[in-house]
Amino acid sequence: MSTKVNELCTSGKAPADDAWLLDWSDREVTMGLQAIRVRDLVETRLYDSEDEVVRDALRHLLLDRPDLRILVAVHRYRTDPELSLARAAAIAGVSLERMKEILDRHSVPLRLGPATVAEARAEAATLEGWFDAGSG
């Protein structure tokens, strides 16, 4: 795994420099002695845009490398308070129980239920309002 990807996944922060942000059009993949640029795939009309090439390449990479999906899910769960445990499991491609184990192994605390008494009261009030509206 590249140092930049590893740094992003383990620290929860993007690297300090912007070198990891790529201009994909001039990027090459070496296949044997030949190099194929992202731009070549668009110019030969195999893809409509460079973004489409990158999306497809990323999709194939993540299908081929489940370890990367897991690291991304751990990173997102650690840094995005809106990301649910179920959504993190879906990103990782694992069951809910397996995601709990993965987060524990990475020392990421689970966010289950309200974090404060005020949040619990707000959730209860929302539920009461929902039930009252349904019975009327």
A tleap script that builds the chain and sets N, CA, C and O, in Angstrom:
source leaprc.protein.ff14SB
mol = sequence {
  NMET SER THR LYS VAL ASN GLU LEU CYS THR
  SER GLY LYS ALA PRO ALA ASP ASP ALA TRP
  LEU LEU ASP TRP SER ASP ARG GLU VAL THR
  MET GLY LEU GLN ALA ILE ARG VAL ARG ASP
  LEU VAL GLU THR ARG LEU TYR ASP SER GLU
  ASP GLU VAL VAL ARG ASP ALA LEU ARG HIE
  LEU LEU LEU ASP ARG PRO ASP LEU ARG ILE
  LEU VAL ALA VAL HIE ARG TYR ARG THR ASP
  PRO GLU LEU SER LEU ALA ARG ALA ALA ALA
  ILE ALA GLY VAL SER LEU GLU ARG MET LYS
  GLU ILE LEU ASP ARG HIE SER VAL PRO LEU
  ARG LEU GLY PRO ALA THR VAL ALA GLU ALA
  ARG ALA GLU ALA ALA THR LEU GLU GLY TRP
  PHE ASP ALA GLY SER CGLY
}
set mol.1.N position { 0.863 -1.168 0.000 }
set mol.1.CA position { 0.000 0.000 0.000 }
set mol.1.C position { 0.902 1.222 0.000 }
set mol.1.O position { 1.937 1.226 0.666 }
set mol.2.N position { 0.525 2.254 -0.736 }
set mol.2.CA position { 1.362 3.442 -0.798 }
set mol.2.C position { 1.426 4.116 0.560 }
set mol.2.O position { 0.518 3.976 1.379 }
set mol.3.N position { 2.498 4.841 0.788 }
set mol.3.CA position { 2.670 5.551 2.047 }
set mol.3.C position { 1.562 6.562 2.262 }
set mol.3.O position { 1.064 6.704 3.379 }
set mol.4.N position { 1.163 7.273 1.201 }
set mol.4.CA position { 0.113 8.288 1.325 }
set mol.4.C position { -1.218 7.651 1.706 }
set mol.4.O position { -1.919 8.171 2.575 }
set mol.5.N position { -1.583 6.530 1.073 }
set mol.5.CA position { -2.839 5.851 1.410 }
set mol.5.C position { -2.783 5.352 2.837 }
set mol.5.O position { -3.746 5.504 3.588 }
set mol.6.N position { -1.648 4.748 3.225 }
set mol.6.CA position { -1.501 4.238 4.582 }
set mol.6.C position { -1.616 5.367 5.599 }
set mol.6.O position { -2.278 5.209 6.625 }
set mol.7.N position { -0.980 6.503 5.327 }
set mol.7.CA position { -1.043 7.658 6.219 }
set mol.7.C position { -2.473 8.163 6.364 }
set mol.7.O position { -2.910 8.472 7.472 }
set mol.8.N position { -3.200 8.248 5.263 }
set mol.8.CA position { -4.586 8.705 5.290 }
set mol.8.C position { -5.451 7.757 6.109 }
set mol.8.O position { -6.252 8.206 6.929 }
set mol.9.N position { -5.300 6.453 5.901 }
set mol.9.CA position { -6.153 5.470 6.560 }
set mol.9.C position { -5.850 5.331 8.042 }
set mol.9.O position { -6.765 5.104 8.832 }
set mol.10.N position { -4.591 5.460 8.440 }
set mol.10.CA position { -4.245 5.247 9.838 }
set mol.10.C position { -4.349 6.505 10.681 }
set mol.10.O position { -4.643 6.418 11.873 }
set mol.11.N position { -4.117 7.669 10.098 }
set mol.11.CA position { -4.133 8.893 10.889 }
set mol.11.C position { -5.492 9.557 10.934 }
set mol.11.O position { -5.781 10.320 11.855 }
set mol.12.N position { -6.330 9.276 9.948 }
set mol.12.CA position { -7.615 9.959 9.867 }
set mol.12.C position { -7.501 11.342 9.255 }
set mol.12.O position { -8.489 12.075 9.199 }
set mol.13.N position { -6.284 11.722 8.783 }
set mol.13.CA position { -6.080 13.035 8.187 }
set mol.13.C position { -5.369 12.867 6.856 }
set mol.13.O position { -4.587 11.936 6.664 }
set mol.14.N position { -5.649 13.771 5.953 }
set mol.14.CA position { -4.938 13.761 4.681 }
set mol.14.C position { -3.499 14.187 4.923 }
set mol.14.O position { -3.236 14.960 5.844 }
set mol.15.N position { -2.567 13.705 4.121 }
set mol.15.CA position { -1.174 14.128 4.260 }
set mol.15.C position { -1.044 15.641 4.147 }
set mol.15.O position { -1.872 16.300 3.518 }
set mol.16.N position { 0.003 16.183 4.759 }
set mol.16.CA position { 0.180 17.635 4.813 }
set mol.16.C position { 0.373 18.251 3.439 }
set mol.16.O position { -0.110 19.354 3.183 }
set mol.17.N position { 1.070 17.557 2.552 }
set mol.17.CA position { 1.269 18.146 1.225 }
set mol.17.C position { 0.128 17.742 0.296 }
set mol.17.O position { -0.626 16.812 0.580 }
set mol.18.N position { 0.020 18.448 -0.800 }
set mol.18.CA position { -1.047 18.168 -1.762 }
set mol.18.C position { -0.562 17.283 -2.907 }
set mol.18.O position { -1.255 17.144 -3.915 }
set mol.19.N position { 0.608 16.689 -2.767 }
set mol.19.CA position { 1.166 15.887 -3.854 }
set mol.19.C position { 0.317 14.655 -4.142 }
set mol.19.O position { 0.372 14.105 -5.242 }
set mol.20.N position { -0.448 14.231 -3.185 }
set mol.20.CA position { -1.271 13.035 -3.393 }
set mol.20.C position { -2.521 13.334 -4.211 }
set mol.20.O position { -3.214 12.410 -4.635 }
set mol.21.N position { -2.823 14.622 -4.443 }
set mol.21.CA position { -3.930 14.987 -5.323 }
set mol.21.C position { -3.402 14.948 -6.744 }
set mol.21.O position { -2.473 15.682 -7.083 }
set mol.22.N position { -3.979 14.108 -7.570 }
set mol.22.CA position { -3.389 13.853 -8.880 }
set mol.22.C position { -4.143 14.520 -10.014 }
set mol.22.O position { -5.363 14.673 -9.957 }
set mol.23.N position { -3.413 14.912 -11.039 }
set mol.23.CA position { -3.986 15.281 -12.325 }
set mol.23.C position { -3.951 13.999 -13.141 }
set mol.23.O position { -2.910 13.630 -13.685 }
set mol.24.N position { -5.076 13.329 -13.223 }
set mol.24.CA position { -5.133 11.984 -13.782 }
set mol.24.C position { -4.782 11.916 -15.260 }
set mol.24.O position { -4.346 10.865 -15.731 }
set mol.25.N position { -4.957 12.995 -16.003 }
set mol.25.CA position { -4.773 12.918 -17.446 }
set mol.25.C position { -3.349 12.530 -17.841 }
set mol.25.O position { -3.156 11.892 -18.876 }
set mol.26.N position { -2.364 12.894 -17.055 }
set mol.26.CA position { -0.980 12.589 -17.399 }
set mol.26.C position { -0.436 11.383 -16.636 }
set mol.26.O position { 0.738 11.043 -16.780 }
set mol.27.N position { -1.272 10.737 -15.829 }
set mol.27.CA position { -0.821 9.566 -15.079 }
set mol.27.C position { -0.725 8.381 -16.004 }
set mol.27.O position { -1.528 8.217 -16.923 }
set mol.28.N position { 0.278 7.551 -15.747 }
set mol.28.CA position { 0.509 6.395 -16.591 }
set mol.28.C position { 0.489 5.124 -15.759 }
set mol.28.O position { 0.824 5.134 -14.575 }
set mol.29.N position { 0.094 4.045 -16.389 }
set mol.29.CA position { 0.206 2.722 -15.807 }
set mol.29.C position { 1.136 1.953 -16.727 }
set mol.29.O position { 0.883 1.851 -17.928 }
set mol.30.N position { 2.193 1.422 -16.182 }
set mol.30.CA position { 3.140 0.683 -17.003 }
set mol.30.C position { 2.698 -0.764 -17.095 }
set mol.30.O position { 2.493 -1.428 -16.079 }
set mol.31.N position { 2.553 -1.246 -18.315 }
set mol.31.CA position { 2.155 -2.628 -18.573 }
set mol.31.C position { 3.258 -3.228 -19.441 }
set mol.31.O position { 3.306 -3.000 -20.650 }
set mol.32.N position { 4.132 -3.987 -18.815 }
set mol.32.CA position { 5.293 -4.478 -19.558 }
set mol.32.C position { 6.208 -3.310 -19.844 }
set mol.32.O position { 6.624 -2.602 -18.927 }
set mol.33.N position { 6.524 -3.104 -21.104 }
set mol.33.CA position { 7.393 -1.992 -21.486 }
set mol.33.C position { 6.604 -0.775 -21.918 }
set mol.33.O position { 7.181 0.282 -22.172 }
set mol.34.N position { 5.276 -0.912 -22.004 }
set mol.34.CA position { 4.429 0.163 -22.512 }
set mol.34.C position { 3.723 0.886 -21.349 }
set mol.34.O position { 3.432 0.295 -20.309 }
set mol.35.N position { 3.464 2.165 -21.563 }
set mol.35.CA position { 2.726 2.954 -20.576 }
set mol.35.C position { 1.391 3.362 -21.196 }
set mol.35.O position { 1.331 3.757 -22.360 }
set mol.36.N position { 0.335 3.263 -20.413 }
set mol.36.CA position { -0.991 3.680 -20.863 }
set mol.36.C position { -1.416 4.841 -19.978 }
set mol.36.O position { -1.421 4.731 -18.752 }
set mol.37.N position { -1.769 5.943 -20.604 }
set mol.37.CA position { -2.236 7.121 -19.861 }
set mol.37.C position { -3.757 7.069 -19.748 }
set mol.37.O position { -4.432 6.471 -20.587 }
set mol.38.N position { -4.280 7.691 -18.718 }
set mol.38.CA position { -5.733 7.793 -18.545 }
set mol.38.C position { -6.337 8.450 -19.783 }
set mol.38.O position { -7.376 8.023 -20.285 }
set mol.39.N position { -5.678 9.478 -20.255 }
set mol.39.CA position { -6.139 10.211 -21.444 }
set mol.39.C position { -6.269 9.280 -22.657 }
set mol.39.O position { -7.170 9.458 -23.477 }
set mol.40.N position { -5.359 8.270 -22.776 }
set mol.40.CA position { -5.418 7.330 -23.899 }
set mol.40.C position { -6.743 6.570 -23.924 }
set mol.40.O position { -7.296 6.330 -24.997 }
set mol.41.N position { -7.251 6.194 -22.770 }
set mol.41.CA position { -8.495 5.431 -22.701 }
set mol.41.C position { -9.696 6.276 -23.135 }
set mol.41.O position { -10.667 5.751 -23.680 }
set mol.42.N position { -9.624 7.572 -22.893 }
set mol.42.CA position { -10.698 8.468 -23.338 }
set mol.42.C position { -10.562 8.740 -24.835 }
set mol.42.O position { -11.550 8.711 -25.569 }
set mol.43.N position { -9.349 9.001 -25.278 }
set mol.43.CA position { -9.125 9.312 -26.692 }
set mol.43.C position { -9.483 8.137 -27.604 }
set mol.43.O position { -9.878 8.351 -28.750 }
set mol.44.N position { -9.356 6.919 -27.123 }
set mol.44.CA position { -9.741 5.756 -27.929 }
set mol.44.C position { -11.225 5.428 -27.775 }
set mol.44.O position { -11.711 4.420 -28.289 }
set mol.45.N position { -11.930 6.299 -27.058 }
set mol.45.CA position { -13.384 6.206 -26.863 }
set mol.45.C position { -13.818 4.951 -26.111 }
set mol.45.O position { -14.930 4.454 -26.289 }
set mol.46.N position { -12.923 4.455 -25.274 }
set mol.46.CA position { -13.297 3.340 -24.396 }
set mol.46.C position { -14.083 3.860 -23.195 }
set mol.46.O position { -14.886 3.142 -22.602 }
set mol.47.N position { -13.837 5.112 -22.853 }
set mol.47.CA position { -14.546 5.800 -21.765 }
set mol.47.C position { -14.934 7.182 -22.252 }
set mol.47.O position { -14.302 7.735 -23.152 }
set mol.48.N position { -15.987 7.740 -21.645 }
set mol.48.CA position { -16.436 9.070 -22.031 }
set mol.48.C position { -15.604 10.184 -21.412 }
set mol.48.O position { -15.502 11.270 -21.981 }
set mol.49.N position { -15.009 9.924 -20.254 }
set mol.49.CA position { -14.252 10.977 -19.573 }
set mol.49.C position { -13.158 10.367 -18.706 }
set mol.49.O position { -13.173 9.174 -18.402 }
set mol.50.N position { -12.216 11.208 -18.320 }
set mol.50.CA position { -11.153 10.768 -17.425 }
set mol.50.C position { -11.723 10.394 -16.065 }
set mol.50.O position { -11.241 9.458 -15.426 }
set mol.51.N position { -12.747 11.118 -15.615 }
set mol.51.CA position { -13.396 10.774 -14.344 }
set mol.51.C position { -13.978 9.365 -14.384 }
set mol.51.O position { -13.899 8.625 -13.404 }
set mol.52.N position { -14.562 9.002 -15.520 }
set mol.52.CA position { -15.133 7.667 -15.665 }
set mol.52.C position { -14.041 6.593 -15.595 }
set mol.52.O position { -14.255 5.528 -15.015 }
set mol.53.N position { -12.886 6.868 -16.179 }
set mol.53.CA position { -11.751 5.941 -16.112 }
set mol.53.C position { -11.338 5.742 -14.657 }
set mol.53.O position { -11.158 4.614 -14.198 }
set mol.54.N position { -11.193 6.845 -13.948 }
set mol.54.CA position { -10.745 6.785 -12.558 }
set mol.54.C position { -11.774 6.050 -11.699 }
set mol.54.O position { -11.406 5.219 -10.868 }
set mol.55.N position { -13.069 6.352 -11.897 }
set mol.55.CA position { -14.116 5.661 -11.126 }
set mol.55.C position { -14.071 4.156 -11.365 }
set mol.55.O position { -14.162 3.369 -10.423 }
set mol.56.N position { -13.931 3.763 -12.623 }
set mol.56.CA position { -13.895 2.343 -12.953 }
set mol.56.C position { -12.644 1.683 -12.372 }
set mol.56.O position { -12.714 0.578 -11.834 }
set mol.57.N position { -11.508 2.358 -12.481 }
set mol.57.CA position { -10.262 1.816 -11.922 }
set mol.57.C position { -10.368 1.665 -10.413 }
set mol.57.O position { -9.941 0.657 -9.849 }
set mol.58.N position { -10.942 2.675 -9.762 }
set mol.58.CA position { -11.103 2.622 -8.313 }
set mol.58.C position { -12.057 1.504 -7.907 }
set mol.58.O position { -11.814 0.796 -6.930 }
set mol.59.N position { -13.145 1.347 -8.664 }
set mol.59.CA position { -14.095 0.278 -8.374 }
set mol.59.C position { -13.401 -1.085 -8.466 }
set mol.59.O position { -13.575 -1.932 -7.590 }
set mol.60.N position { -12.625 -1.290 -9.515 }
set mol.60.CA position { -11.909 -2.559 -9.665 }
set mol.60.C position { -10.860 -2.757 -8.585 }
set mol.60.O position { -10.679 -3.868 -8.086 }
set mol.61.N position { -10.174 -1.693 -8.226 }
set mol.61.CA position { -9.185 -1.777 -7.154 }
set mol.61.C position { -9.841 -2.216 -5.849 }
set mol.61.O position { -9.339 -3.109 -5.166 }
set mol.62.N position { -10.964 -1.587 -5.505 }
set mol.62.CA position { -11.625 -1.912 -4.245 }
set mol.62.C position { -12.268 -3.296 -4.261 }
set mol.62.O position { -12.386 -3.936 -3.216 }
set mol.63.N position { -12.681 -3.759 -5.435 }
set mol.63.CA position { -13.178 -5.135 -5.541 }
set mol.63.C position { -12.041 -6.137 -5.349 }
set mol.63.O position { -12.223 -7.191 -4.740 }
set mol.64.N position { -10.890 -5.796 -5.868 }
set mol.64.CA position { -9.734 -6.685 -5.801 }
set mol.64.C position { -9.019 -6.621 -4.457 }
set mol.64.O position { -8.338 -7.571 -4.073 }
set mol.65.N position { -9.167 -5.515 -3.742 }
set mol.65.CA position { -8.438 -5.309 -2.481 }
set mol.65.C position { -9.395 -5.022 -1.337 }
set mol.65.O position { -9.564 -3.863 -0.960 }
set mol.66.N position { -10.033 -6.059 -0.768 }
set mol.66.CA position { -10.957 -5.832 0.344 }
set mol.66.C position { -10.289 -5.179 1.554 }
set mol.66.O position { -10.964 -4.525 2.349 }
set mol.67.N position { -8.980 -5.346 1.705 }
set mol.67.CA position { -8.278 -4.703 2.809 }
set mol.67.C position { -8.370 -3.183 2.709 }
set mol.67.O position { -8.447 -2.494 3.727 }
set mol.68.N position { -8.361 -2.660 1.484 }
set mol.68.CA position { -8.489 -1.203 1.315 }
set mol.68.C position { -9.895 -0.733 1.670 }
set mol.68.O position { -10.059 0.315 2.295 }
set mol.69.N position { -10.916 -1.507 1.273 }
set mol.69.CA position { -12.302 -1.159 1.639 }
set mol.69.C position { -12.438 -1.093 3.149 }
set mol.69.O position { -13.090 -0.191 3.675 }
set mol.70.N position { -11.831 -2.039 3.850 }
set mol.70.CA position { -11.911 -2.064 5.310 }
set mol.70.C position { -11.224 -0.840 5.901 }
set mol.70.O position { -11.771 -0.198 6.797 }
set mol.71.N position { -10.032 -0.509 5.410 }
set mol.71.CA position { -9.324 0.665 5.931 }
set mol.71.C position { -10.096 1.955 5.675 }
set mol.71.O position { -10.119 2.845 6.525 }
set mol.72.N position { -10.723 2.058 4.518 }
set mol.72.CA position { -11.535 3.245 4.214 }
set mol.72.C position { -12.735 3.298 5.158 }
set mol.72.O position { -13.067 4.366 5.671 }
set mol.73.N position { -13.383 2.164 5.394 }
set mol.73.CA position { -14.537 2.135 6.295 }
set mol.73.C position { -14.136 2.530 7.716 }
set mol.73.O position { -14.857 3.276 8.378 }
set mol.74.N position { -13.000 2.037 8.182 }
set mol.74.CA position { -12.508 2.403 9.516 }
set mol.74.C position { -12.233 3.900 9.569 }
set mol.74.O position { -12.629 4.577 10.518 }
set mol.75.N position { -11.559 4.409 8.556 }
set mol.75.CA position { -11.254 5.846 8.505 }
set mol.75.C position { -12.529 6.683 8.518 }
set mol.75.O position { -12.649 7.635 9.288 }
set mol.76.N position { -13.482 6.317 7.656 }
set mol.76.CA position { -14.729 7.088 7.575 }
set mol.76.C position { -15.499 7.029 8.893 }
set mol.76.O position { -16.027 8.048 9.337 }
set mol.77.N position { -15.574 5.857 9.529 }
set mol.77.CA position { -16.302 5.729 10.793 }
set mol.77.C position { -15.617 6.557 11.879 }
set mol.77.O position { -16.285 7.162 12.718 }
set mol.78.N position { -14.281 6.584 11.864 }
set mol.78.CA position { -13.520 7.334 12.858 }
set mol.78.C position { -13.701 8.835 12.681 }
set mol.78.O position { -13.749 9.569 13.668 }
set mol.79.N position { -13.803 9.302 11.440 }
set mol.79.CA position { -13.778 10.741 11.182 }
set mol.79.C position { -15.129 11.362 10.847 }
set mol.79.O position { -15.260 12.586 10.881 }
set mol.80.N position { -16.133 10.557 10.526 }
set mol.80.CA position { -17.442 11.085 10.139 }
set mol.80.C position { -18.486 10.668 11.163 }
set mol.80.O position { -18.960 9.533 11.124 }
set mol.81.N position { -18.856 11.560 12.079 }
set mol.81.CA position { -19.812 11.196 13.126 }
set mol.81.C position { -21.201 10.837 12.599 }
set mol.81.O position { -22.001 10.236 13.317 }
set mol.82.N position { -21.488 11.199 11.357 }
set mol.82.CA position { -22.786 10.873 10.757 }
set mol.82.C position { -22.815 9.461 10.162 }
set mol.82.O position { -23.893 8.937 9.879 }
set mol.83.N position { -21.656 8.847 9.970 }
set mol.83.CA position { -21.589 7.518 9.366 }
set mol.83.C position { -21.976 6.465 10.396 }
set mol.83.O position { -21.356 6.353 11.453 }
set mol.84.N position { -22.999 5.704 10.074 }
set mol.84.CA position { -23.468 4.670 10.999 }
set mol.84.C position { -22.586 3.430 10.924 }
set mol.84.O position { -21.821 3.246 9.977 }
set mol.85.N position { -22.709 2.596 11.929 }
set mol.85.CA position { -22.002 1.327 11.954 }
set mol.85.C position { -22.424 0.461 10.762 }
set mol.85.O position { -21.591 -0.189 10.131 }
set mol.86.N position { -23.723 0.461 10.465 }
set mol.86.CA position { -24.228 -0.331 9.339 }
set mol.86.C position { -23.643 0.161 8.017 }
set mol.86.O position { -23.288 -0.648 7.160 }
set mol.87.N position { -23.542 1.466 7.845 }
set mol.87.CA position { -22.983 2.018 6.608 }
set mol.87.C position { -21.491 1.703 6.505 }
set mol.87.O position { -20.991 1.398 5.423 }
set mol.88.N position { -20.786 1.777 7.629 }
set mol.88.CA position { -19.357 1.420 7.627 }
set mol.88.C position { -19.188 -0.045 7.228 }
set mol.88.O position { -18.285 -0.378 6.461 }
set mol.89.N position { -20.046 -0.914 7.742 }
set mol.89.CA position { -19.989 -2.336 7.389 }
set mol.89.C position { -20.249 -2.522 5.896 }
set mol.89.O position { -19.595 -3.341 5.250 }
set mol.90.N position { -21.188 -1.775 5.352 }
set mol.90.CA position { -21.492 -1.866 3.920 }
set mol.90.C position { -20.296 -1.414 3.078 }
set mol.90.O position { -19.978 -2.045 2.071 }
set mol.91.N position { -19.640 -0.339 3.477 }
set mol.91.CA position { -18.458 0.147 2.761 }
set mol.91.C position { -17.363 -0.926 2.788 }
set mol.91.O position { -16.707 -1.184 1.779 }
set mol.92.N position { -17.180 -1.544 3.961 }
set mol.92.CA position { -16.140 -2.561 4.122 }
set mol.92.C position { -16.505 -3.878 3.443 }
set mol.92.O position { -15.633 -4.689 3.132 }
set mol.93.N position { -17.804 -4.080 3.217 }
set mol.93.CA position { -18.243 -5.333 2.618 }
set mol.93.C position { -18.249 -6.486 3.604 }
set mol.93.O position { -18.002 -7.634 3.234 }
set mol.94.N position { -18.536 -6.169 4.879 }
set mol.94.CA position { -18.563 -7.192 5.932 }
set mol.94.C position { -19.871 -7.088 6.712 }
set mol.94.O position { -20.627 -6.129 6.557 }
set mol.95.N position { -20.124 -8.086 7.547 }
set mol.95.CA position { -21.323 -8.065 8.394 }
set mol.95.C position { -21.171 -7.028 9.504 }
set mol.95.O position { -20.073 -6.544 9.776 }
set mol.96.N position { -22.277 -6.704 10.127 }
set mol.96.CA position { -22.276 -5.749 11.232 }
set mol.96.C position { -21.388 -6.243 12.373 }
set mol.96.O position { -20.597 -5.478 12.925 }
set mol.97.N position { -21.518 -7.506 12.721 }
set mol.97.CA position { -20.706 -8.071 13.807 }
set mol.97.C position { -19.223 -8.048 13.465 }
set mol.97.O position { -18.390 -7.745 14.319 }
set mol.98.N position { -18.893 -8.366 12.224 }
set mol.98.CA position { -17.493 -8.336 11.793 }
set mol.98.C position { -16.952 -6.911 11.833 }
set mol.98.O position { -15.794 -6.699 12.195 }
set mol.99.N position { -17.788 -5.919 11.462 }
set mol.99.CA position { -17.348 -4.523 11.505 }
set mol.99.C position { -17.057 -4.101 12.934 }
set mol.99.O position { -16.102 -3.364 13.178 }
set mol.100.N position { -17.863 -4.555 13.879 }
set mol.100.CA position { -17.598 -4.247 15.293 }
set mol.100.C position { -16.228 -4.778 15.704 }
set mol.100.O position { -15.469 -4.090 16.388 }
set mol.101.N position { -15.914 -6.006 15.285 }
set mol.101.CA position { -14.614 -6.603 15.602 }
set mol.101.C position { -13.474 -5.813 14.963 }
set mol.101.O position { -12.441 -5.584 15.592 }
set mol.102.N position { -13.667 -5.401 13.720 }
set mol.102.CA position { -12.641 -4.640 13.000 }
set mol.102.C position { -12.394 -3.306 13.704 }
set mol.102.O position { -11.244 -2.919 13.913 }
set mol.103.N position { -13.457 -2.607 14.066 }
set mol.103.CA position { -13.305 -1.321 14.747 }
set mol.103.C position { -12.608 -1.502 16.096 }
set mol.103.O position { -11.771 -0.685 16.480 }
set mol.104.N position { -12.950 -2.563 16.805 }
set mol.104.CA position { -12.298 -2.847 18.083 }
set mol.104.C position { -10.803 -3.089 17.869 }
set mol.104.O position { -9.973 -2.574 18.618 }
set mol.105.N position { -10.468 -3.866 16.858 }
set mol.105.CA position { -9.068 -4.160 16.560 }
set mol.105.C position { -8.287 -2.883 16.217 }
set mol.105.O position { -7.088 -2.791 16.481 }
set mol.106.N position { -8.979 -1.903 15.629 }
set mol.106.CA position { -8.342 -0.624 15.279 }
set mol.106.C position { -8.507 0.423 16.383 }
set mol.106.O position { -8.202 1.599 16.186 }
set mol.107.N position { -8.990 -0.014 17.537 }
set mol.107.CA position { -9.183 0.873 18.701 }
set mol.107.C position { -10.104 2.043 18.401 }
set mol.107.O position { -9.874 3.159 18.868 }
set mol.108.N position { -11.145 1.788 17.623 }
set mol.108.CA position { -12.142 2.813 17.312 }
set mol.108.C position { -13.388 2.498 18.128 }
set mol.108.O position { -13.996 1.445 17.938 }
set mol.109.N position { -13.780 3.399 19.039 }
set mol.109.CA position { -14.956 3.126 19.866 }
set mol.109.C position { -16.250 3.145 19.047 }
set mol.109.O position { -16.400 3.937 18.116 }
set mol.110.N position { -17.168 2.267 19.408 }
set mol.110.CA position { -18.469 2.219 18.744 }
set mol.110.C position { -19.319 3.392 19.195 }
set mol.110.O position { -19.258 3.811 20.351 }
set mol.111.N position { -20.105 3.912 18.283 }
set mol.111.CA position { -21.058 4.983 18.605 }
set mol.111.C position { -22.450 4.360 18.541 }
set mol.111.O position { -23.093 4.347 17.492 }
set mol.112.N position { -22.891 3.856 19.660 }
set mol.112.CA position { -24.197 3.214 19.717 }
set mol.112.C position { -25.098 4.027 20.631 }
set mol.112.O position { -24.778 4.232 21.802 }
set mol.113.N position { -26.200 4.482 20.113 }
set mol.113.CA position { -27.137 5.259 20.925 }
set mol.113.C position { -26.670 6.681 21.136 }
set mol.113.O position { -25.614 7.076 20.641 }
set mol.114.N position { -27.458 7.455 21.872 }
set mol.114.CA position { -27.121 8.861 22.107 }
set mol.114.C position { -25.876 8.996 22.987 }
set mol.114.O position { -25.633 8.178 23.874 }
set mol.115.N position { -25.104 10.032 22.724 }
set mol.115.CA position { -23.861 10.251 23.458 }
set mol.115.C position { -24.090 10.992 24.775 }
set mol.115.O position { -23.294 10.869 25.706 }
set mol.116.N position { -25.185 11.764 24.850 }
set mol.116.CA position { -25.449 12.543 26.061 }
set mol.116.C position { -26.904 12.362 26.483 }
set mol.116.O position { -27.728 11.859 25.720 }
set mol.117.N position { -27.203 12.779 27.709 }
set mol.117.CA position { -28.582 12.730 28.204 }
set mol.117.C position { -29.466 13.643 27.357 }
set mol.117.O position { -30.613 13.301 27.070 }
set mol.118.N position { -28.940 14.799 26.956 }
set mol.118.CA position { -29.711 15.733 26.125 }
set mol.118.C position { -30.078 15.091 24.790 }
set mol.118.O position { -31.203 15.251 24.317 }
set mol.119.N position { -29.137 14.363 24.177 }
set mol.119.CA position { -29.440 13.673 22.922 }
set mol.119.C position { -30.500 12.592 23.134 }
set mol.119.O position { -31.376 12.404 22.290 }
set mol.120.N position { -30.420 11.894 24.247 }
set mol.120.CA position { -31.419 10.851 24.547 }
set mol.120.C position { -32.799 11.464 24.712 }
set mol.120.O position { -33.788 10.924 24.217 }
set mol.121.N position { -32.866 12.590 25.407 }
set mol.121.CA position { -34.156 13.274 25.590 }
set mol.121.C position { -34.714 13.767 24.249 }
set mol.121.O position { -35.912 13.655 23.986 }
set mol.122.N position { -33.842 14.305 23.419 }
set mol.122.CA position { -34.270 14.784 22.101 }
set mol.122.C position { -34.794 13.624 21.257 }
set mol.122.O position { -35.807 13.768 20.574 }
set mol.123.N position { -34.115 12.473 21.296 }
set mol.123.CA position { -34.590 11.295 20.560 }
set mol.123.C position { -35.942 10.835 21.090 }
set mol.123.O position { -36.835 10.493 20.314 }
set mol.124.N position { -36.091 10.827 22.415 }
set mol.124.CA position { -37.362 10.410 23.024 }
set mol.124.C position { -38.484 11.358 22.618 }
set mol.124.O position { -39.588 10.914 22.302 }
set mol.125.N position { -38.210 12.659 22.626 }
set mol.125.CA position { -39.234 13.636 22.229 }
set mol.125.C position { -39.622 13.450 20.764 }
set mol.125.O position { -40.798 13.550 20.417 }
set mol.126.N position { -38.660 13.186 19.924 }
set mol.126.CA position { -38.947 12.947 18.507 }
set mol.126.C position { -39.821 11.719 18.338 }
set mol.126.O position { -40.786 11.740 17.575 }
set mol.127.N position { -39.490 10.656 19.041 }
set mol.127.CA position { -40.293 9.433 18.959 }
set mol.127.C position { -41.709 9.649 19.492 }
set mol.127.O position { -42.674 9.169 18.899 }
set mol.128.N position { -41.835 10.369 20.606 }
set mol.128.CA position { -43.151 10.656 21.167 }
set mol.128.C position { -43.990 11.445 20.171 }
set mol.128.O position { -45.172 11.158 19.981 }
set mol.129.N position { -43.379 12.437 19.539 }
set mol.129.CA position { -44.086 13.240 18.533 }
set mol.129.C position { -44.492 12.378 17.360 }
set mol.129.O position { -45.584 12.554 16.819 }
set mol.130.N position { -43.663 11.471 16.961 }
set mol.130.CA position { -43.968 10.585 15.843 }
set mol.130.C position { -45.135 9.665 16.189 }
set mol.130.O position { -46.033 9.458 15.373 }
set mol.131.N position { -45.115 9.111 17.411 }
set mol.131.CA position { -46.215 8.231 17.834 }
set mol.131.C position { -47.509 9.011 18.011 }
set mol.131.O position { -48.580 8.528 17.643 }
set mol.132.N position { -47.420 10.226 18.578 }
set mol.132.CA position { -48.625 11.048 18.757 }
set mol.132.C position { -49.245 11.406 17.413 }
set mol.132.O position { -50.468 11.396 17.269 }
set mol.133.N position { -48.414 11.721 16.433 }
set mol.133.CA position { -48.923 12.081 15.106 }
set mol.133.C position { -49.580 10.878 14.452 }
set mol.133.O position { -50.552 11.040 13.715 }
set mol.134.N position { -49.080 9.683 14.698 }
set mol.134.CA position { -49.646 8.485 14.097 }
set mol.134.C position { -50.938 8.040 14.734 }
set mol.134.O position { -51.722 7.332 14.102 }
set mol.135.N position { -51.185 8.436 15.975 }
set mol.135.CA position { -52.407 7.985 16.666 }
set mol.135.C position { -53.559 8.978 16.521 }
set mol.135.O position { -54.686 8.681 16.918 }
set mol.136.N position { -53.292 10.130 15.967 }
set mol.136.CA position { -54.302 11.184 15.875 }
set mol.136.C position { -54.994 11.253 14.618 }
set mol.136.O position { -55.864 12.105 14.438 }
savepdb mol mol.pdb
quit
